[in-house]
Amino acid sequence: MGKDLFLLQVLSYAVWFPLKILGIAALLRVGVRRYPLIFTYSVATFLFAAAELPLVLKYRAPGQGGTETYQHVHSIDEGITYTLILAVVISLIYRATSRLAPRRTIRLALVAGGFLFIAVSFLIHYDSSQQYIGVWITPWTRDLNVCAAILDLALWGLLLGSREKDSTLLLLTGGMGISFTGEAIATSIHNIGLMKRSYYIFLSGHVVIILADAAFLYIWWQTFRKEANRAKTPPSVHYVRS
């Protein structure tokens, strides 16, 4: 049984790393200053995954027991990752509201509200008495993920209702929406697998996450690649004969 989960983990890394590298390379061509938070999130998650790689393969390998080192590192990485995800969604909403009249009020409310939510949720779940930090980090990151998913859905509606459609923001928001949806579906499948005590139902939740992450990373890669190509394409010049 453990062998199946180990092979899925290897497959997920084989798909995830190339797409992540391609996305970062395309983002560098677009320009880091244009999407600073997305660049920070992309590089940070890449470094976290690279640092976890030997630990998680050992943790998932058949015959190997769980390691406290992996659980500790993964919990910290998860907390930082979901904080960055929420910050990215807020930054996209910030960009999408640039043409709205009361933009200062909206932007201030979004930024202040987002950071207030992060802080309040952290204070609610933080428990210094717990030796294993995953006990309180996991519910905290779950709150951040739900908040980011709701804001992402609101941003999607805002972009669809806008007169001037921003295809780049639509694709970036849609990609994140696929990731959030895939994670929610996978969590439900995992719960069903645990209730029915079915290992293969539980395992199918991991397949959903792999597919959702692959779709998310592919959409972001193609979005940045096309934007970089548009930026480098010189505008066409029309000559008028006198």
GROMACS elastic network, one bead per residue, 0.5 to 0.9 nm:
[ bonds ]
;  ai    aj funct       b0    kb
    1     4     6  0.56217   500
    1     5     6  0.70588   500
    1    62     6  0.82341   500
    1   199     6  0.78886   500
    1   200     6  0.89763   500
    2     5     6  0.52914   500
    2     6     6  0.62003   500
    2     7     6  0.87231   500
    2    60     6  0.70967   500
    2    61     6  0.70069   500
    2    62     6  0.51675   500
    2    63     6  0.79305   500
    3     6     6  0.50146   500
    3     7     6  0.61688   500
    3     8     6  0.86292   500
    3    60     6  0.81091   500
    3    61     6  0.68665   500
    3    62     6  0.55124   500
    4     7     6  0.51960   500
    4     8     6  0.62489   500
    4     9     6  0.86694   500
    4   203     6  0.81921   500
    5     8     6  0.50877   500
    5     9     6  0.62180   500
    5    10     6  0.87424   500
    5    60     6  0.68862   500
    5    61     6  0.83267   500
    5    62     6  0.88100   500
    5   203     6  0.70134   500
    5   206     6  0.83786   500
    6     9     6  0.50749   500
    6    10     6  0.63394   500
    6    11     6  0.86607   500
    6    57     6  0.71568   500
    6    59     6  0.88158   500
    6    60     6  0.51274   500
    6    61     6  0.55494   500
    6    62     6  0.71719   500
    7    10     6  0.50705   500
    7    11     6  0.61198   500
    7    12     6  0.85759   500
    7    60     6  0.88642   500
    7    61     6  0.87211   500
    8    12     6  0.60692   500
    8    13     6  0.86788   500
    8   203     6  0.87054   500
    8   206     6  0.75220   500
    8   207     6  0.75177   500
    8   210     6  0.85285   500
    9    12     6  0.50974   500
    9    13     6  0.63954   500
    9    14     6  0.86606   500
    9    56     6  0.83973   500
    9    57     6  0.75011   500
    9    60     6  0.76194   500
    9   206     6  0.85496   500
    9   210     6  0.89655   500
   10    13     6  0.52633   500
   10    14     6  0.61855   500
   10    15     6  0.87961   500
   10    57     6  0.76244   500
   11    15     6  0.63082   500
   11    16     6  0.84516   500
   11   210     6  0.83791   500
   12    15     6  0.52686   500
   12    16     6  0.58102   500
   12    17     6  0.84549   500
   12   207     6  0.86504   500
   12   209     6  0.88414   500
   12   210     6  0.57097   500
   12   211     6  0.87502   500
   12   213     6  0.88546   500
   12   214     6  0.85617   500
   13    17     6  0.57574   500
   13    18     6  0.85095   500
   13    49     6  0.86904   500
   13    53     6  0.83891   500
   14    17     6  0.61338   500
   14    18     6  0.70774   500
   15    18     6  0.61672   500
   15    19     6  0.65922   500
   15    20     6  0.87765   500
   15   210     6  0.81020   500
   15   213     6  0.89967   500
   15   214     6  0.67573   500
   16    19     6  0.54758   500
   16    20     6  0.60016   500
   16    21     6  0.86440   500
   16   210     6  0.81422   500
   16   213     6  0.74197   500
   16   214     6  0.64905   500
   16   217     6  0.77344   500
   17    20     6  0.50923   500
   17    21     6  0.61250   500
   17    22     6  0.85971   500
   17    46     6  0.76108   500
   17    49     6  0.85264   500
   17    50     6  0.88151   500
   18    21     6  0.51823   500
   18    22     6  0.61470   500
   18    23     6  0.85738   500
   19    22     6  0.50977   500
   19    23     6  0.60905   500
   19    24     6  0.86620   500
   19   214     6  0.74316   500
   19   217     6  0.59211   500
   19   218     6  0.63214   500
   19   221     6  0.71516   500
   20    23     6  0.50876   500
   20    24     6  0.62396   500
   20    25     6  0.86308   500
   20    42     6  0.74166   500
   20    43     6  0.87888   500
   20    45     6  0.89767   500
   20    46     6  0.70490   500
   20   217     6  0.63772   500
   20   218     6  0.84389   500
   20   221     6  0.78405   500
   21    24     6  0.51797   500
   21    25     6  0.61299   500
   21    26     6  0.86140   500
   21    42     6  0.89809   500
   21    46     6  0.80534   500
   21   221     6  0.89542   500
   22    25     6  0.51175   500
   22    26     6  0.61806   500
   22    27     6  0.85680   500
   22   217     6  0.89394   500
   22   218     6  0.87898   500
   22   221     6  0.62436   500
   22   225     6  0.88667   500
   23    26     6  0.51651   500
   23    27     6  0.60984   500
   23    28     6  0.86447   500
   23    42     6  0.81555   500
   23   217     6  0.70007   500
   23   218     6  0.77199   500
   23   220     6  0.64045   500
   23   222     6  0.77141   500
   23   223     6  0.88424   500
   23   224     6  0.70971   500
   23   225     6  0.78343   500
   24    28     6  0.61758   500
   24    29     6  0.87310   500
   24    39     6  0.71767   500
   24    42     6  0.66366   500
   24    43     6  0.72636   500
   24   221     6  0.76998   500
   24   224     6  0.88075   500
   25    28     6  0.51563   500
   25    29     6  0.65232   500
   25    30     6  0.89266   500
   25   221     6  0.85575   500
   25   224     6  0.89695   500
   25   225     6  0.86148   500
   26    29     6  0.51051   500
   26    30     6  0.64512   500
   26    31     6  0.88027   500
   26   221     6  0.64567   500
   26   222     6  0.81816   500
   26   223     6  0.86511   500
   26   224     6  0.53997   500
   26   226     6  0.86004   500
   26   227     6  0.86938   500
   26   228     6  0.69058   500
   27    30     6  0.50265   500
   27    31     6  0.62118   500
   27    32     6  0.67502   500
   27    35     6  0.80034   500
   27    38     6  0.87250   500
   27    39     6  0.70847   500
   27   221     6  0.78659   500
   27   224     6  0.55892   500
   27   225     6  0.73796   500
   27   227     6  0.89794   500
   27   228     6  0.77777   500
   28    31     6  0.50626   500
   28    32     6  0.58347   500
   28    39     6  0.82108   500
   28   224     6  0.88876   500
   28   228     6  0.87705   500
   29    32     6  0.81775   500
   29   224     6  0.81103   500
   29   225     6  0.78289   500
   29   227     6  0.88793   500
   29   228     6  0.56807   500
   29   229     6  0.86233   500
   30    33     6  0.87562   500
   30    34     6  0.73507   500
   30    35     6  0.85685   500
   30   224     6  0.65781   500
   30   225     6  0.77305   500
   30   227     6  0.65862   500
   30   229     6  0.83856   500
   30   231     6  0.74767   500
   31    34     6  0.56291   500
   31    35     6  0.72690   500
   31    36     6  0.86105   500
   31   228     6  0.83278   500
   32    35     6  0.55321   500
   32    36     6  0.53323   500
   32    37     6  0.87327   500
   32    38     6  0.85575   500
   32    39     6  0.63174   500
   32    40     6  0.89214   500
   33    36     6  0.53021   500
   33    39     6  0.88456   500
   35    38     6  0.53802   500
   35    39     6  0.61232   500
   35    40     6  0.86707   500
   35    91     6  0.88811   500
   36    39     6  0.51117   500
   36    40     6  0.61406   500
   36    41     6  0.86086   500
   37    41     6  0.60392   500
   37    42     6  0.84702   500
   37    84     6  0.76560   500
   37    87     6  0.73229   500
   37    88     6  0.58369   500
   37    91     6  0.74245   500
   38    41     6  0.50267   500
   38    42     6  0.60047   500
   38    43     6  0.85572   500
   38    84     6  0.84493   500
   38    85     6  0.85417   500
   38    87     6  0.89060   500
   38    88     6  0.60028   500
   38    91     6  0.87591   500
   39    42     6  0.50864   500
   39    43     6  0.60965   500
   39    44     6  0.83468   500
   40    43     6  0.53679   500
   40    44     6  0.58977   500
   40    45     6  0.84774   500
   40    84     6  0.80661   500
   41    44     6  0.51740   500
   41    45     6  0.60497   500
   41    46     6  0.84854   500
   41    81     6  0.72119   500
   41    84     6  0.58160   500
   41    85     6  0.70537   500
   41    88     6  0.76289   500
   42    45     6  0.54173   500
   42    46     6  0.62031   500
   42    47     6  0.87430   500
   43    46     6  0.50745   500
   43    47     6  0.61909   500
   43    48     6  0.85784   500
   44    47     6  0.51792   500
   44    48     6  0.60880   500
   44    49     6  0.85927   500
   44    77     6  0.89957   500
   44    80     6  0.87266   500
   44    81     6  0.76315   500
   44    84     6  0.89163   500
   45    49     6  0.60662   500
   45    50     6  0.85076   500
   45    77     6  0.80872   500
   45    81     6  0.65951   500
   46    49     6  0.52214   500
   46    50     6  0.61669   500
   46    51     6  0.86431   500
   47    50     6  0.50305   500
   47    51     6  0.61068   500
   47    52     6  0.85561   500
   48    51     6  0.51430   500
   48    52     6  0.61324   500
   48    53     6  0.85314   500
   48    73     6  0.88932   500
   48    74     6  0.84311   500
   48    77     6  0.62461   500
   48    78     6  0.89545   500
   48    81     6  0.87342   500
   49    52     6  0.50534   500
   49    53     6  0.58864   500
   49    77     6  0.86907   500
   50    53     6  0.51989   500
   50    54     6  0.80273   500
   51    54     6  0.72284   500
   51    55     6  0.78374   500
   51    73     6  0.88038   500
   52    55     6  0.52025   500
   52    56     6  0.57990   500
   52    57     6  0.84012   500
   52    70     6  0.71860   500
   52    73     6  0.73867   500
   52    74     6  0.71656   500
   52    77     6  0.89639   500
   53    56     6  0.53905   500
   53    57     6  0.61542   500
   53    58     6  0.85815   500
   54    57     6  0.53663   500
   54    58     6  0.62290   500
   54    59     6  0.85661   500
   55    58     6  0.52697   500
   55    59     6  0.60624   500
   55    60     6  0.86795   500
   55    67     6  0.81278   500
   55    69     6  0.77527   500
   55    70     6  0.55703   500
   56    60     6  0.59864   500
   56    61     6  0.83087   500
   56    70     6  0.65189   500
   56    74     6  0.88584   500
   57    60     6  0.51751   500
   57    61     6  0.57976   500
   58    61     6  0.51536   500
   58    62     6  0.85383   500
   58    64     6  0.66131   500
   58    65     6  0.84269   500
   58    66     6  0.84531   500
   58    67     6  0.84998   500
   59    62     6  0.84555   500
   59    64     6  0.61535   500
   59    65     6  0.63975   500
   59    66     6  0.53355   500
   59    67     6  0.63435   500
   59    70     6  0.72742   500
   60    63     6  0.86599   500
   60    64     6  0.70386   500
   60    65     6  0.81745   500
   60    66     6  0.79014   500
   61    64     6  0.56359   500
   61    65     6  0.84184   500
   62    65     6  0.83986   500
   64    67     6  0.86798   500
   66    69     6  0.88418   500
   66    70     6  0.78007   500
   66    71     6  0.80296   500
   67    70     6  0.54911   500
   67    71     6  0.65689   500
   67    72     6  0.87759   500
   68    71     6  0.51217   500
   68    72     6  0.60306   500
   68    73     6  0.85515   500
   68   132     6  0.85167   500
   69    72     6  0.52107   500
   69    73     6  0.61299   500
   69    74     6  0.84171   500
   70    73     6  0.52313   500
   70    74     6  0.58425   500
   70    75     6  0.84123   500
   71    74     6  0.51885   500
   71    75     6  0.60893   500
   71    76     6  0.87609   500
   71   132     6  0.83469   500
   71   133     6  0.87877   500
   71   134     6  0.72554   500
   72    75     6  0.53182   500
   72    76     6  0.65016   500
   72    77     6  0.87808   500
   72   132     6  0.71775   500
   72   133     6  0.68587   500
   72   134     6  0.69485   500
   73    76     6  0.53194   500
   73    77     6  0.61764   500
   73    78     6  0.85199   500
   74    77     6  0.50885   500
   74    78     6  0.59378   500
   74    79     6  0.85959   500
   74   134     6  0.84160   500
   75    78     6  0.50680   500
   75    79     6  0.62664   500
   75    80     6  0.88460   500
   75   133     6  0.69621   500
   75   134     6  0.52863   500
   75   135     6  0.89869   500
   75   137     6  0.63910   500
   75   138     6  0.71310   500
   76    79     6  0.52161   500
   76    80     6  0.64562   500
   76    81     6  0.85917   500
   76   133     6  0.81525   500
   76   134     6  0.80636   500
   76   137     6  0.77067   500
   77    80     6  0.53152   500
   77    81     6  0.59627   500
   77    82     6  0.86460   500
   78    81     6  0.50269   500
   78    82     6  0.61522   500
   78    83     6  0.84907   500
   78   137     6  0.79579   500
   78   138     6  0.79866   500
   78   141     6  0.70139   500
   79    82     6  0.55870   500
   79    83     6  0.62989   500
   79    84     6  0.87843   500
   79   137     6  0.63142   500
   79   138     6  0.78041   500
   79   140     6  0.76697   500
   79   141     6  0.57581   500
   79   144     6  0.89583   500
   80    83     6  0.51650   500
   80    84     6  0.62578   500
   80    85     6  0.87038   500
   80   141     6  0.87846   500
   81    84     6  0.51624   500
   81    85     6  0.61925   500
   81    86     6  0.87853   500
   81   141     6  0.86599   500
   82    86     6  0.62180   500
   82    87     6  0.84916   500
   82   141     6  0.59453   500
   82   142     6  0.84250   500
   82   144     6  0.61515   500
   82   145     6  0.63514   500
   82   148     6  0.85091   500
   83    86     6  0.53388   500
   83    87     6  0.62872   500
   83    88     6  0.87431   500
   83   118     6  0.73975   500
   83   141     6  0.76833   500
   83   144     6  0.67618   500
   83   145     6  0.85723   500
   84    88     6  0.60688   500
   84    89     6  0.86820   500
   85    88     6  0.50704   500
   85    89     6  0.63598   500
   85    90     6  0.86978   500
   85   144     6  0.83121   500
   85   145     6  0.78354   500
   85   148     6  0.69823   500
   86    89     6  0.52130   500
   86    90     6  0.62648   500
   86    91     6  0.86256   500
   86   114     6  0.75797   500
   86   118     6  0.87382   500
   86   144     6  0.65813   500
   86   145     6  0.72827   500
   86   147     6  0.73775   500
   86   149     6  0.85198   500
   86   151     6  0.84927   500
   87    90     6  0.51076   500
   87    91     6  0.61195   500
   87    92     6  0.87116   500
   87   111     6  0.84776   500
   87   114     6  0.76210   500
   87   115     6  0.83561   500
   87   148     6  0.84139   500
   88    91     6  0.50098   500
   88    92     6  0.62655   500
   88    93     6  0.87219   500
   88   148     6  0.88229   500
   89    92     6  0.51401   500
   89    93     6  0.63342   500
   89    94     6  0.85590   500
   89   148     6  0.63891   500
   89   149     6  0.85941   500
   89   151     6  0.68671   500
   89   152     6  0.61522   500
   89   155     6  0.82640   500
   89   173     6  0.79049   500
   89   176     6  0.85953   500
   90    93     6  0.51145   500
   90    94     6  0.60629   500
   90    95     6  0.86684   500
   90   107     6  0.88336   500
   90   110     6  0.66553   500
   90   111     6  0.67086   500
   90   114     6  0.72124   500
   90   148     6  0.81597   500
   90   151     6  0.75598   500
   90   152     6  0.84611   500
   91    95     6  0.62452   500
   91    96     6  0.86181   500
   91   111     6  0.82660   500
   92    95     6  0.50378   500
   92    96     6  0.61027   500
   92    97     6  0.86797   500
   92   152     6  0.87696   500
   92   155     6  0.78872   500
   92   169     6  0.72043   500
   92   172     6  0.85731   500
   92   173     6  0.78891   500
   93    97     6  0.61470   500
   93    98     6  0.87828   500
   93   107     6  0.81348   500
   93   110     6  0.81016   500
   93   151     6  0.81759   500
   93   152     6  0.82360   500
   93   154     6  0.88079   500
   93   155     6  0.59722   500
   93   158     6  0.87126   500
   94    97     6  0.54595   500
   94    98     6  0.67379   500
   94   103     6  0.84387   500
   94   106     6  0.81676   500
   94   107     6  0.57349   500
   94   110     6  0.76434   500
   94   111     6  0.82106   500
   95    98     6  0.54676   500
   95    99     6  0.86954   500
   95   169     6  0.86423   500
   96    99     6  0.73433   500
   96   100     6  0.84743   500
   96   155     6  0.77887   500
   96   158     6  0.79604   500
   96   159     6  0.71792   500
   96   166     6  0.83467   500
   96   169     6  0.75856   500
   97   100     6  0.52815   500
   97   101     6  0.85731   500
   97   102     6  0.87612   500
   97   103     6  0.59837   500
   97   106     6  0.76305   500
   97   107     6  0.75247   500
   97   158     6  0.86914   500
   98   101     6  0.83077   500
   98   103     6  0.61985   500
   98   104     6  0.88251   500
   98   107     6  0.87734   500
   99   102     6  0.89447   500
   99   103     6  0.72621   500
  100   103     6  0.52507   500
  100   104     6  0.89816   500
  100   106     6  0.87764   500
  101   104     6  0.82638   500
  102   105     6  0.56487   500
  102   106     6  0.63603   500
  102   107     6  0.86984   500
  103   106     6  0.50324   500
  103   107     6  0.58416   500
  103   108     6  0.83373   500
  104   107     6  0.52114   500
  104   108     6  0.60079   500
  104   109     6  0.84597   500
  105   108     6  0.52226   500
  105   109     6  0.60759   500
  105   110     6  0.85681   500
  106   109     6  0.51562   500
  106   110     6  0.61067   500
  106   111     6  0.86460   500
  107   110     6  0.50877   500
  107   111     6  0.60910   500
  107   112     6  0.83329   500
  108   111     6  0.53636   500
  108   112     6  0.58488   500
  108   113     6  0.80328   500
  109   112     6  0.52990   500
  109   113     6  0.55451   500
  109   114     6  0.81511   500
  110   113     6  0.51044   500
  110   114     6  0.58294   500
  110   115     6  0.85335   500
  111   114     6  0.51944   500
  111   115     6  0.62861   500
  111   116     6  0.84462   500
  112   115     6  0.54183   500
  112   116     6  0.59473   500
  112   117     6  0.85217   500
  113   116     6  0.50009   500
  113   117     6  0.60357   500
  113   118     6  0.86474   500
  114   117     6  0.51823   500
  114   118     6  0.63692   500
  114   119     6  0.87691   500
  114   147     6  0.86527   500
  115   118     6  0.50447   500
  115   119     6  0.62049   500
  115   120     6  0.85998   500
  116   119     6  0.51534   500
  116   120     6  0.60161   500
  116   121     6  0.84068   500
  117   120     6  0.52215   500
  117   121     6  0.59194   500
  117   122     6  0.83078   500
  117   144     6  0.81638   500
  117   147     6  0.84977   500
  118   121     6  0.54036   500
  118   122     6  0.60735   500
  118   123     6  0.87168   500
  118   140     6  0.84582   500
  118   143     6  0.85424   500
  118   144     6  0.68917   500
  119   122     6  0.50784   500
  119   123     6  0.62167   500
  119   124     6  0.86749   500
  120   123     6  0.51445   500
  120   124     6  0.61965   500
  120   125     6  0.87834   500
  121   124     6  0.51002   500
  121   125     6  0.63144   500
  121   126     6  0.84006   500
  121   139     6  0.89835   500
  121   140     6  0.61319   500
  121   141     6  0.89270   500
  121   143     6  0.70872   500
  121   144     6  0.80681   500
  122   125     6  0.54074   500
  122   126     6  0.56919   500
  122   136     6  0.85941   500
  122   137     6  0.81761   500
  122   140     6  0.60253   500
  122   141     6  0.88363   500
  123   126     6  0.53481   500
  123   127     6  0.84928   500
  124   127     6  0.84882   500
  124   140     6  0.82776   500
  125   135     6  0.88099   500
  125   136     6  0.52805   500
  125   137     6  0.72882   500
  125   139     6  0.69572   500
  125   140     6  0.60361   500
  126   130     6  0.89624   500
  126   133     6  0.86449   500
  126   135     6  0.89388   500
  126   136     6  0.55836   500
  126   137     6  0.73273   500
  126   140     6  0.80819   500
  127   130     6  0.58550   500
  127   133     6  0.80593   500
  127   135     6  0.83659   500
  127   136     6  0.63846   500
  128   131     6  0.76794   500
  128   133     6  0.81986   500
  129   132     6  0.89877   500
  130   133     6  0.62073   500
  130   134     6  0.87457   500
  130   135     6  0.71208   500
  130   136     6  0.80072   500
  131   134     6  0.89274   500
  131   135     6  0.86597   500
  132   135     6  0.60906   500
  132   136     6  0.84121   500
  133   136     6  0.59145   500
  133   137     6  0.61000   500
  133   138     6  0.84811   500
  134   138     6  0.54940   500
  134   139     6  0.85229   500
  135   138     6  0.61347   500
  135   139     6  0.75426   500
  136   139     6  0.57965   500
  136   140     6  0.63590   500
  136   141     6  0.88299   500
  137   140     6  0.50139   500
  137   141     6  0.60477   500
  137   142     6  0.84768   500
  138   141     6  0.52868   500
  138   142     6  0.61682   500
  138   143     6  0.87988   500
  139   143     6  0.63392   500
  139   144     6  0.87957   500
  140   143     6  0.52137   500
  140   144     6  0.64844   500
  140   145     6  0.87726   500
  141   145     6  0.60725   500
  141   146     6  0.86002   500
  142   145     6  0.50878   500
  142   146     6  0.62521   500
  142   147     6  0.86312   500
  143   146     6  0.52346   500
  143   147     6  0.61802   500
  143   148     6  0.85878   500
  144   147     6  0.51099   500
  144   148     6  0.60570   500
  144   149     6  0.85238   500
  145   148     6  0.50874   500
  145   149     6  0.60660   500
  145   150     6  0.86513   500
  145   180     6  0.76540   500
  146   149     6  0.50717   500
  146   150     6  0.62529   500
  146   151     6  0.86702   500
  146   180     6  0.83631   500
  147   150     6  0.52393   500
  147   151     6  0.62315   500
  147   152     6  0.85172   500
  148   151     6  0.51402   500
  148   152     6  0.59384   500
  148   153     6  0.85658   500
  148   180     6  0.84199   500
  149   152     6  0.50167   500
  149   153     6  0.62166   500
  149   154     6  0.86601   500
  149   176     6  0.82206   500
  149   177     6  0.68951   500
  149   180     6  0.59663   500
  149   181     6  0.81682   500
  150   153     6  0.51563   500
  150   154     6  0.62602   500
  150   155     6  0.86311   500
  151   155     6  0.60573   500
  151   156     6  0.85557   500
  152   155     6  0.50006   500
  152   156     6  0.61727   500
  152   157     6  0.87258   500
  152   173     6  0.63673   500
  152   174     6  0.83212   500
  152   176     6  0.74117   500
  152   177     6  0.65284   500
  152   180     6  0.89347   500
  153   156     6  0.50363   500
  153   157     6  0.63741   500
  153   158     6  0.86492   500
  153   173     6  0.81860   500
  153   174     6  0.87990   500
  153   177     6  0.70960   500
  154   157     6  0.51634   500
  154   158     6  0.61743   500
  154   159     6  0.87030   500
  155   159     6  0.61332   500
  155   160     6  0.85662   500
  155   170     6  0.87836   500
  155   173     6  0.73107   500
  156   159     6  0.52085   500
  156   160     6  0.61830   500
  156   161     6  0.86071   500
  156   169     6  0.87507   500
  156   170     6  0.67773   500
  156   173     6  0.63491   500
  156   174     6  0.72171   500
  156   177     6  0.85988   500
  157   160     6  0.51406   500
  157   161     6  0.60991   500
  157   162     6  0.85941   500
  158   161     6  0.52444   500
  158   162     6  0.62263   500
  159   162     6  0.51627   500
  159   163     6  0.84785   500
  159   164     6  0.83756   500
  159   165     6  0.65465   500
  159   166     6  0.72123   500
  159   169     6  0.77842   500
  159   170     6  0.66365   500
  160   163     6  0.81136   500
  160   165     6  0.70266   500
  160   170     6  0.79772   500
  161   164     6  0.87910   500
  161   165     6  0.84325   500
  162   165     6  0.61161   500
  162   166     6  0.86456   500
  165   168     6  0.89370   500
  165   169     6  0.86384   500
  165   170     6  0.78920   500
  166   169     6  0.55363   500
  166   170     6  0.62056   500
  166   171     6  0.87662   500
  167   171     6  0.61373   500
  167   172     6  0.85875   500
  167   223     6  0.88293   500
  168   171     6  0.52797   500
  168   172     6  0.61820   500
  168   173     6  0.85243   500
  168   223     6  0.63772   500
  168   224     6  0.81280   500
  168   227     6  0.77261   500
  169   172     6  0.50535   500
  169   173     6  0.59031   500
  169   174     6  0.82654   500
  170   173     6  0.52053   500
  170   174     6  0.58773   500
  170   175     6  0.84621   500
  171   175     6  0.59536   500
  171   176     6  0.85823   500
  171   219     6  0.68699   500
  171   220     6  0.72898   500
  171   223     6  0.67477   500
  172   175     6  0.51945   500
  172   176     6  0.64284   500
  172   177     6  0.86430   500
  172   216     6  0.85882   500
  172   219     6  0.73709   500
  172   220     6  0.60355   500
  172   223     6  0.73072   500
  173   176     6  0.52513   500
  173   177     6  0.61159   500
  173   178     6  0.87761   500
  174   178     6  0.62835   500
  174   179     6  0.87397   500
  174   216     6  0.81526   500
  174   219     6  0.83930   500
  175   178     6  0.52478   500
  175   179     6  0.65324   500
  175   180     6  0.88795   500
  175   212     6  0.89602   500
  175   213     6  0.89263   500
  175   215     6  0.71510   500
  175   217     6  0.73936   500
  175   218     6  0.83855   500
  175   219     6  0.58465   500
  175   220     6  0.65735   500
  176   179     6  0.50190   500
  176   180     6  0.62296   500
  176   181     6  0.85598   500
  176   216     6  0.61830   500
  176   217     6  0.88852   500
  176   220     6  0.87825   500
  177   180     6  0.51043   500
  177   181     6  0.60199   500
  177   182     6  0.84117   500
  177   216     6  0.82063   500
  178   181     6  0.51126   500
  178   182     6  0.59302   500
  178   183     6  0.84944   500
  178   212     6  0.60265   500
  178   213     6  0.78984   500
  178   215     6  0.73354   500
  178   216     6  0.62001   500
  179   182     6  0.51518   500
  179   183     6  0.61849   500
  179   184     6  0.86726   500
  179   209     6  0.78084   500
  179   212     6  0.52861   500
  179   213     6  0.57339   500
  179   214     6  0.88034   500
  179   215     6  0.78635   500
  179   216     6  0.58473   500
  179   217     6  0.89580   500
  180   183     6  0.52025   500
  180   184     6  0.62544   500
  180   185     6  0.87088   500
  180   212     6  0.83750   500
  181   184     6  0.50999   500
  181   185     6  0.61557   500
  181   186     6  0.84881   500
  181   212     6  0.79335   500
  182   185     6  0.51461   500
  182   186     6  0.59896   500
  182   187     6  0.85422   500
  182   205     6  0.89512   500
  182   208     6  0.61232   500
  182   209     6  0.56815   500
  182   210     6  0.87115   500
  182   211     6  0.79472   500
  182   212     6  0.51570   500
  182   213     6  0.78016   500
  183   186     6  0.50263   500
  183   187     6  0.61165   500
  183   188     6  0.86733   500
  183   205     6  0.85909   500
  183   208     6  0.77113   500
  183   209     6  0.59168   500
  183   212     6  0.76457   500
  183   213     6  0.88545   500
  184   187     6  0.51863   500
  184   188     6  0.63932   500
  184   189     6  0.87594   500
  185   188     6  0.51473   500
  185   189     6  0.62361   500
  185   190     6  0.86374   500
  185   205     6  0.74767   500
  185   208     6  0.74873   500
  185   209     6  0.84160   500
  186   189     6  0.50142   500
  186   190     6  0.60858   500
  186   191     6  0.86074   500
  186   202     6  0.85976   500
  186   204     6  0.78180   500
  186   206     6  0.66414   500
  186   207     6  0.81796   500
  186   208     6  0.58485   500
  186   209     6  0.61828   500
  187   190     6  0.50548   500
  187   191     6  0.62533   500
  187   192     6  0.86960   500
  187   205     6  0.68760   500
  188   191     6  0.51179   500
  188   192     6  0.62524   500
  188   193     6  0.86173   500
  188   205     6  0.79612   500
  189   192     6  0.50444   500
  189   193     6  0.60851   500
  189   194     6  0.86010   500
  189   201     6  0.66695   500
  189   202     6  0.61745   500
  189   203     6  0.86044   500
  189   204     6  0.72734   500
  189   205     6  0.52865   500
  189   206     6  0.89720   500
  190   193     6  0.50367   500
  190   194     6  0.62198   500
  190   195     6  0.86657   500
  190   201     6  0.70717   500
  190   203     6  0.75541   500
  190   204     6  0.79973   500
  190   205     6  0.56592   500
  190   206     6  0.83344   500
  191   194     6  0.51051   500
  191   195     6  0.61697   500
  191   196     6  0.86069   500
  191   202     6  0.75049   500
  192   195     6  0.50869   500
  192   196     6  0.60710   500
  192   197     6  0.81134   500
  192   198     6  0.81638   500
  192   201     6  0.73014   500
  192   202     6  0.72788   500
  193   196     6  0.52438   500
  193   197     6  0.55534   500
  193   199     6  0.63444   500
  193   200     6  0.74146   500
  193   203     6  0.80746   500
  193   204     6  0.88762   500
  193   205     6  0.86603   500
  194   198     6  0.64951   500
  194   199     6  0.77584   500
  194   201     6  0.84018   500
  194   202     6  0.67585   500
  195   198     6  0.78330   500
  196   199     6  0.87857   500
  196   201     6  0.85117   500
  197   201     6  0.85313   500
  197   202     6  0.83906   500
  198   201     6  0.54286   500
  198   202     6  0.63500   500
  198   203     6  0.86597   500
  199   202     6  0.50671   500
  199   203     6  0.60466   500
  199   204     6  0.87112   500
  200   204     6  0.61400   500
  200   205     6  0.88407   500
  201   204     6  0.51643   500
  201   205     6  0.69330   500
  202   205     6  0.55350   500
  202   206     6  0.74599   500
  203   206     6  0.54204   500
  203   207     6  0.68907   500
  204   208     6  0.64423   500
  204   209     6  0.88355   500
  205   208     6  0.51469   500
  205   209     6  0.64784   500
  205   210     6  0.88319   500
  206   209     6  0.51057   500
  206   210     6  0.62893   500
  206   211     6  0.87469   500
  207   210     6  0.51175   500
  207   211     6  0.62612   500
  207   212     6  0.85929   500
  208   211     6  0.52135   500
  208   212     6  0.60485   500
  208   213     6  0.85098   500
  209   212     6  0.51079   500
  209   213     6  0.59780   500
  209   214     6  0.84039   500
  210   213     6  0.52835   500
  210   214     6  0.60705   500
  210   215     6  0.86509   500
  211   214     6  0.50963   500
  211   215     6  0.61891   500
  211   216     6  0.85868   500
  212   215     6  0.51872   500
  212   216     6  0.61187   500
  212   217     6  0.86563   500
  213   216     6  0.50015   500
  213   217     6  0.60720   500
  213   218     6  0.83998   500
  214   217     6  0.52943   500
  214   218     6  0.59884   500
  214   219     6  0.85495   500
  215   218     6  0.51341   500
  215   219     6  0.61049   500
  215   220     6  0.86431   500
  216   219     6  0.53382   500
  216   220     6  0.63478   500
  216   221     6  0.86755   500
  217   220     6  0.51767   500
  217   221     6  0.60505   500
  217   222     6  0.86111   500
  218   221     6  0.50829   500
  218   222     6  0.61437   500
  218   223     6  0.84696   500
  219   222     6  0.52593   500
  219   223     6  0.60089   500
  219   224     6  0.86684   500
  220   223     6  0.50246   500
  220   224     6  0.61893   500
  220   225     6  0.84009   500
  221   224     6  0.54232   500
  221   225     6  0.59875   500
  221   226     6  0.85959   500
  222   226     6  0.60421   500
  222   227     6  0.84869   500
  223   226     6  0.53894   500
  223   227     6  0.62309   500
  223   228     6  0.86701   500
  224   227     6  0.50161   500
  224   228     6  0.60297   500
  224   229     6  0.85504   500
  225   228     6  0.51828   500
  225   229     6  0.62703   500
  225   230     6  0.87206   500
  226   229     6  0.50359   500
  226   230     6  0.61625   500
  226   231     6  0.86147   500
  227   230     6  0.50806   500
  227   231     6  0.61989   500
  227   232     6  0.87568   500
  228   231     6  0.51247   500
  228   232     6  0.63799   500
  228   233     6  0.87433   500
  229   232     6  0.52319   500
  229   233     6  0.61640   500
  230   233     6  0.51715   500
  230   234     6  0.82425   500
  231   234     6  0.77465   500
  233   236     6  0.87651   500
  234   237     6  0.88511   500
